[in-house]
Amino acid sequence: MIYGLPYHLVVTSADVIHSFSVPSLNLKMDAIPGRLKHLFFSPSQHGVFLGYCAELCGVKHRVMPIVIEVVGGV
């Protein structure tokens, strides 16, 4: 992602409820089967940011990493 640009993420789930979370970017959005949820944000810092599923969702809950890299700028 590019620093300072606006982004629109569409979050959903194919199976159970999940929760897309990247705390250091102040992002959190539930992913609900059959629903589209919209998240609008503009990264305000550079770096690599780690996230996770914040909803206990099943046996593979611990292996659902999220990585967002913010580079450059406008």
A tleap script that builds the chain and sets N, CA, C and O, in Angstrom:
source leaprc.protein.ff14SB
mol = sequence {
  NMET ILE TYR GLY LEU PRO TYR HIE LEU VAL
  VAL THR SER ALA ASP VAL ILE HIE SER PHE
  SER VAL PRO SER LEU ASN LEU LYS MET ASP
  ALA ILE PRO GLY ARG LEU LYS HIE LEU PHE
  PHE SER PRO SER GLN HIE GLY VAL PHE LEU
  GLY TYR CYS ALA GLU LEU CYS GLY VAL LYS
  HIE ARG VAL MET PRO ILE VAL ILE GLU VAL
  VAL GLY GLY CVAL
}
set mol.1.N position { 0.845 -1.161 0.000 }
set mol.1.CA position { 0.000 0.000 0.000 }
set mol.1.C position { 0.895 1.230 0.000 }
set mol.1.O position { 2.028 1.189 0.478 }
set mol.2.N position { 0.375 2.318 -0.539 }
set mol.2.CA position { 1.120 3.561 -0.622 }
set mol.2.C position { 0.688 4.497 0.513 }
set mol.2.O position { -0.500 4.741 0.725 }
set mol.3.N position { 1.679 5.005 1.225 }
set mol.3.CA position { 1.446 5.936 2.326 }
set mol.3.C position { 0.569 7.103 1.873 }
set mol.3.O position { 0.839 7.720 0.843 }
set mol.4.N position { -0.471 7.403 2.633 }
set mol.4.CA position { -1.300 8.568 2.389 }
set mol.4.C position { -2.427 8.413 1.388 }
set mol.4.O position { -3.310 9.269 1.328 }
set mol.5.N position { -2.426 7.347 0.601 }
set mol.5.CA position { -3.504 7.148 -0.369 }
set mol.5.C position { -4.712 6.500 0.310 }
set mol.5.O position { -4.546 5.710 1.239 }
set mol.6.N position { -5.912 6.822 -0.141 }
set mol.6.CA position { -7.105 6.191 0.437 }
set mol.6.C position { -7.310 4.781 -0.120 }
set mol.6.O position { -7.074 4.532 -1.302 }
set mol.7.N position { -7.746 3.873 0.731 }
set mol.7.CA position { -8.026 2.491 0.332 }
set mol.7.C position { -9.424 2.099 0.780 }
set mol.7.O position { -9.940 2.590 1.784 }
set mol.8.N position { -10.016 1.209 0.014 }
set mol.8.CA position { -11.334 0.654 0.317 }
set mol.8.C position { -11.169 -0.862 0.315 }
set mol.8.O position { -10.971 -1.464 -0.740 }
set mol.9.N position { -11.250 -1.477 1.483 }
set mol.9.CA position { -11.167 -2.929 1.598 }
set mol.9.C position { -12.574 -3.487 1.752 }
set mol.9.O position { -13.394 -2.940 2.490 }
set mol.10.N position { -12.843 -4.572 1.053 }
set mol.10.CA position { -14.118 -5.269 1.180 }
set mol.10.C position { -13.825 -6.594 1.870 }
set mol.10.O position { -13.034 -7.399 1.379 }
set mol.11.N position { -14.462 -6.811 3.000 }
set mol.11.CA position { -14.172 -7.963 3.847 }
set mol.11.C position { -15.403 -8.868 3.905 }
set mol.11.O position { -16.524 -8.399 4.098 }
set mol.12.N position { -15.172 -10.179 3.733 }
set mol.12.CA position { -16.235 -11.168 3.873 }
set mol.12.C position { -15.607 -12.479 4.341 }
set mol.12.O position { -14.396 -12.545 4.552 }
set mol.13.N position { -16.402 -13.494 4.499 }
set mol.13.CA position { -15.914 -14.809 4.900 }
set mol.13.C position { -16.659 -15.879 4.120 }
set mol.13.O position { -17.835 -15.722 3.793 }
set mol.14.N position { -15.965 -16.960 3.829 }
set mol.14.CA position { -16.581 -18.072 3.110 }
set mol.14.C position { -17.105 -19.150 4.059 }
set mol.14.O position { -17.835 -20.045 3.634 }
set mol.15.N position { -16.736 -19.071 5.356 }
set mol.15.CA position { -17.121 -20.163 6.249 }
set mol.15.C position { -17.759 -19.680 7.553 }
set mol.15.O position { -18.973 -19.796 7.722 }
set mol.16.N position { -16.966 -19.144 8.467 }
set mol.16.CA position { -17.466 -18.717 9.779 }
set mol.16.C position { -17.100 -17.249 9.991 }
set mol.16.O position { -16.456 -16.637 9.139 }
set mol.17.N position { -17.509 -16.688 11.121 }
set mol.17.CA position { -17.150 -15.301 11.422 }
set mol.17.C position { -15.664 -15.220 11.749 }
set mol.17.O position { -15.143 -15.983 12.562 }
set mol.18.N position { -15.001 -14.276 11.095 }
set mol.18.CA position { -13.607 -13.945 11.366 }
set mol.18.C position { -13.577 -12.469 11.743 }
set mol.18.O position { -14.596 -11.784 11.657 }
set mol.19.N position { -12.422 -11.982 12.158 }
set mol.19.CA position { -12.281 -10.560 12.451 }
set mol.19.C position { -10.909 -10.104 11.987 }
set mol.19.O position { -9.894 -10.444 12.596 }
set mol.20.N position { -10.881 -9.330 10.900 }
set mol.20.CA position { -9.674 -8.796 10.295 }
set mol.20.C position { -9.143 -7.699 11.218 }
set mol.20.O position { -9.812 -6.685 11.418 }
set mol.21.N position { -7.942 -7.892 11.784 }
set mol.21.CA position { -7.426 -6.931 12.756 }
set mol.21.C position { -5.951 -6.638 12.519 }
set mol.21.O position { -5.130 -7.552 12.444 }
set mol.22.N position { -5.622 -5.342 12.401 }
set mol.22.CA position { -4.233 -4.880 12.338 }
set mol.22.C position { -4.141 -3.734 13.356 }
set mol.22.O position { -4.332 -2.571 13.000 }
set mol.23.N position { -3.849 -4.063 14.620 }
set mol.23.CA position { -3.914 -3.071 15.693 }
set mol.23.C position { -3.033 -1.838 15.486 }
set mol.23.O position { -3.457 -0.727 15.805 }
set mol.24.N position { -1.826 -2.007 14.965 }
set mol.24.CA position { -0.925 -0.860 14.831 }
set mol.24.C position { -1.392 0.140 13.779 }
set mol.24.O position { -0.901 1.268 13.745 }
set mol.25.N position { -2.334 -0.255 12.916 }
set mol.25.CA position { -2.943 0.671 11.956 }
set mol.25.C position { -4.362 1.051 12.383 }
set mol.25.O position { -5.084 1.730 11.653 }
set mol.26.N position { -4.744 0.603 13.570 }
set mol.26.CA position { -6.082 0.865 14.111 }
set mol.26.C position { -7.184 0.339 13.182 }
set mol.26.O position { -8.196 1.005 12.966 }
set mol.27.N position { -6.972 -0.866 12.637 }
set mol.27.CA position { -7.944 -1.485 11.735 }
set mol.27.C position { -8.557 -2.712 12.394 }
set mol.27.O position { -7.842 -3.550 12.941 }
set mol.28.N position { -9.867 -2.816 12.343 }
set mol.28.CA position { -10.554 -4.024 12.805 }
set mol.28.C position { -11.921 -4.070 12.140 }
set mol.28.O position { -12.682 -3.103 12.182 }
set mol.29.N position { -12.218 -5.206 11.527 }
set mol.29.CA position { -13.497 -5.357 10.830 }
set mol.29.C position { -13.896 -6.822 10.883 }
set mol.29.O position { -13.094 -7.698 10.562 }
set mol.30.N position { -15.126 -7.093 11.286 }
set mol.30.CA position { -15.627 -8.464 11.282 }
set mol.30.C position { -15.878 -8.929 9.853 }
set mol.30.O position { -16.357 -8.165 9.015 }
set mol.31.N position { -15.552 -10.173 9.591 }
set mol.31.CA position { -15.833 -10.816 8.304 }
set mol.31.C position { -16.946 -11.824 8.556 }
set mol.31.O position { -16.753 -12.816 9.259 }
set mol.32.N position { -18.106 -11.560 7.977 }
set mol.32.CA position { -19.300 -12.364 8.247 }
set mol.32.C position { -19.726 -13.084 6.974 }
set mol.32.O position { -19.851 -12.453 5.925 }
set mol.33.N position { -19.953 -14.405 7.047 }
set mol.33.CA position { -20.372 -15.139 5.848 }
set mol.33.C position { -21.618 -14.517 5.208 }
set mol.33.O position { -22.589 -14.189 5.890 }
set mol.34.N position { -21.565 -14.366 3.889 }
set mol.34.CA position { -22.710 -13.856 3.153 }
set mol.34.C position { -22.899 -12.347 3.189 }
set mol.34.O position { -23.849 -11.831 2.600 }
set mol.35.N position { -22.011 -11.632 3.869 }
set mol.35.CA position { -22.119 -10.171 3.946 }
set mol.35.C position { -20.821 -9.526 3.475 }
set mol.35.O position { -19.735 -10.062 3.695 }
set mol.36.N position { -20.943 -8.391 2.836 }
set mol.36.CA position { -19.786 -7.592 2.460 }
set mol.36.C position { -19.688 -6.420 3.430 }
set mol.36.O position { -20.639 -5.655 3.587 }
set mol.37.N position { -18.545 -6.286 4.072 }
set mol.37.CA position { -18.303 -5.172 4.989 }
set mol.37.C position { -17.242 -4.292 4.341 }
set mol.37.O position { -16.303 -4.800 3.727 }
set mol.38.N position { -17.384 -2.983 4.473 }
set mol.38.CA position { -16.499 -2.033 3.806 }
set mol.38.C position { -15.661 -1.285 4.838 }
set mol.38.O position { -16.173 -0.784 5.839 }
set mol.39.N position { -14.367 -1.227 4.568 }
set mol.39.CA position { -13.425 -0.557 5.454 }
set mol.39.C position { -12.652 0.464 4.628 }
set mol.39.O position { -11.973 0.102 3.667 }
set mol.40.N position { -12.754 1.738 4.999 }
set mol.40.CA position { -12.059 2.814 4.303 }
set mol.40.C position { -10.958 3.347 5.217 }
set mol.40.O position { -11.209 3.633 6.388 }
set mol.41.N position { -9.742 3.481 4.689 }
set mol.41.CA position { -8.662 4.049 5.490 }
set mol.41.C position { -7.534 4.539 4.594 }
set mol.41.O position { -7.433 4.159 3.427 }
set mol.42.N position { -6.690 5.390 5.165 }
set mol.42.CA position { -5.481 5.876 4.505 }
set mol.42.C position { -4.322 5.615 5.451 }
set mol.42.O position { -4.312 6.145 6.562 }
set mol.43.N position { -3.330 4.803 5.040 }
set mol.43.CA position { -2.196 4.528 5.926 }
set mol.43.C position { -1.471 5.822 6.296 }
set mol.43.O position { -1.143 6.621 5.418 }
set mol.44.N position { -1.224 6.031 7.577 }
set mol.44.CA position { -0.592 7.261 8.040 }
set mol.44.C position { 0.816 7.035 8.584 }
set mol.44.O position { 1.402 7.928 9.197 }
set mol.45.N position { 1.352 5.841 8.357 }
set mol.45.CA position { 2.727 5.550 8.753 }
set mol.45.C position { 3.314 4.493 7.832 }
set mol.45.O position { 2.601 3.654 7.282 }
set mol.46.N position { 4.651 4.556 7.677 }
set mol.46.CA position { 5.359 3.585 6.839 }
set mol.46.C position { 5.713 2.352 7.663 }
set mol.46.O position { 5.808 2.419 8.888 }
set mol.47.N position { 5.906 1.224 6.977 }
set mol.47.CA position { 6.383 0.033 7.654 }
set mol.47.C position { 5.633 -1.217 7.257 }
set mol.47.O position { 4.785 -1.212 6.364 }
set mol.48.N position { 5.973 -2.288 7.950 }
set mol.48.CA position { 5.306 -3.575 7.773 }
set mol.48.C position { 4.495 -3.811 9.041 }
set mol.48.O position { 5.030 -3.790 10.150 }
set mol.49.N position { 3.209 -4.035 8.862 }
set mol.49.CA position { 2.294 -4.145 9.991 }
set mol.49.C position { 1.653 -5.527 10.013 }
set mol.49.O position { 1.114 -5.996 9.011 }
set mol.50.N position { 1.723 -6.160 11.165 }
set mol.50.CA position { 1.206 -7.520 11.316 }
set mol.50.C position { -0.179 -7.490 11.943 }
set mol.50.O position { -0.467 -6.690 12.834 }
set mol.51.N position { -1.019 -8.379 11.455 }
set mol.51.CA position { -2.363 -8.496 11.985 }
set mol.51.C position { -2.736 -9.954 12.162 }
set mol.51.O position { -1.908 -10.847 11.984 }
set mol.52.N position { -3.977 -10.181 12.510 }
set mol.52.CA position { -4.433 -11.535 12.815 }
set mol.52.C position { -5.955 -11.574 12.772 }
set mol.52.O position { -6.616 -10.541 12.668 }
set mol.53.N position { -6.487 -12.767 12.853 }
set mol.53.CA position { -7.922 -12.945 13.024 }
set mol.53.C position { -8.200 -12.800 14.521 }
set mol.53.O position { -7.660 -13.552 15.332 }
set mol.54.N position { -9.036 -11.841 14.881 }
set mol.54.CA position { -9.312 -11.554 16.284 }
set mol.54.C position { -10.538 -12.297 16.819 }
set mol.54.O position { -10.968 -12.057 17.947 }
set mol.55.N position { -11.089 -13.182 16.024 }
set mol.55.CA position { -12.264 -13.968 16.426 }
set mol.55.C position { -11.860 -15.437 16.467 }
set mol.55.O position { -11.375 -15.973 15.471 }
set mol.56.N position { -12.054 -16.092 17.607 }
set mol.56.CA position { -11.743 -17.515 17.692 }
set mol.56.C position { -12.653 -18.251 16.714 }
set mol.56.O position { -13.860 -18.356 16.933 }
set mol.57.N position { -12.059 -18.761 15.626 }
set mol.57.CA position { -12.868 -19.198 14.484 }
set mol.57.C position { -12.730 -20.680 14.129 }
set mol.57.O position { -13.452 -21.167 13.258 }
set mol.58.N position { -11.836 -21.393 14.771 }
set mol.58.CA position { -11.690 -22.807 14.447 }
set mol.58.C position { -10.270 -23.299 14.666 }
set mol.58.O position { -9.437 -22.592 15.234 }
set mol.59.N position { -10.001 -24.513 14.212 }
set mol.59.CA position { -8.709 -25.146 14.480 }
set mol.59.C position { -7.539 -24.454 13.790 }
set mol.59.O position { -6.408 -24.580 14.260 }
set mol.60.N position { -7.759 -23.738 12.710 }
set mol.60.CA position { -6.664 -23.049 12.010 }
set mol.60.C position { -6.586 -21.564 12.374 }
set mol.60.O position { -5.956 -20.779 11.665 }
set mol.61.N position { -7.215 -21.191 13.461 }
set mol.61.CA position { -7.241 -19.795 13.903 }
set mol.61.C position { -5.836 -19.206 14.033 }
set mol.61.O position { -5.614 -18.052 13.666 }
set mol.62.N position { -4.899 -19.976 14.544 }
set mol.62.CA position { -3.537 -19.477 14.776 }
set mol.62.C position { -2.707 -19.322 13.509 }
set mol.62.O position { -1.629 -18.728 13.557 }
set mol.63.N position { -3.171 -19.831 12.393 }
set mol.63.CA position { -2.386 -19.746 11.149 }
set mol.63.C position { -3.101 -18.871 10.120 }
set mol.63.O position { -3.242 -19.258 8.960 }
set mol.64.N position { -3.547 -17.699 10.546 }
set mol.64.CA position { -4.227 -16.747 9.662 }
set mol.64.C position { -3.548 -15.385 9.768 }
set mol.64.O position { -4.181 -14.412 10.178 }
set mol.65.N position { -2.268 -15.302 9.403 }
set mol.65.CA position { -1.581 -14.016 9.539 }
set mol.65.C position { -2.057 -13.001 8.504 }
set mol.65.O position { -2.497 -13.364 7.413 }
set mol.66.N position { -1.962 -11.745 8.864 }
set mol.66.CA position { -2.249 -10.628 7.961 }
set mol.66.C position { -1.001 -9.759 7.958 }
set mol.66.O position { -0.476 -9.424 9.021 }
set mol.67.N position { -0.524 -9.390 6.777 }
set mol.67.CA position { 0.640 -8.515 6.653 }
set mol.67.C position { 0.284 -7.377 5.701 }
set mol.67.O position { -0.165 -7.613 4.580 }
set mol.68.N position { 0.485 -6.151 6.153 }
set mol.68.CA position { 0.284 -4.971 5.309 }
set mol.68.C position { 1.596 -4.203 5.283 }
set mol.68.O position { 2.144 -3.860 6.331 }
set mol.69.N position { 2.098 -3.935 4.077 }
set mol.69.CA position { 3.310 -3.135 3.927 }
set mol.69.C position { 2.928 -1.778 3.348 }
set mol.69.O position { 2.277 -1.694 2.307 }
set mol.70.N position { 3.341 -0.724 4.033 }
set mol.70.CA position { 3.067 0.642 3.587 }
set mol.70.C position { 4.391 1.262 3.161 }
set mol.70.O position { 5.336 1.327 3.947 }
set mol.71.N position { 4.453 1.715 1.914 }
set mol.71.CA position { 5.693 2.254 1.342 }
set mol.71.C position { 5.438 3.606 0.683 }
set mol.71.O position { 4.295 4.023 0.494 }
set mol.72.N position { 6.542 4.282 0.338 }
set mol.72.CA position { 6.471 5.505 -0.460 }
set mol.72.C position { 5.596 6.572 0.139 }
set mol.72.O position { 5.452 6.674 1.358 }
set mol.73.N position { 5.018 7.362 -0.728 }
set mol.73.CA position { 4.139 8.435 -0.290 }
set mol.73.C position { 3.699 9.288 -1.451 }
set mol.73.O position { 4.231 9.187 -2.557 }
set mol.74.N position { 2.732 10.121 -1.190 }
set mol.74.CA position { 2.226 11.021 -2.229 }
set mol.74.C position { 2.624 12.442 -1.898 }
set mol.74.O position { 2.298 13.365 -2.645 }
savepdb mol mol.pdb
quit
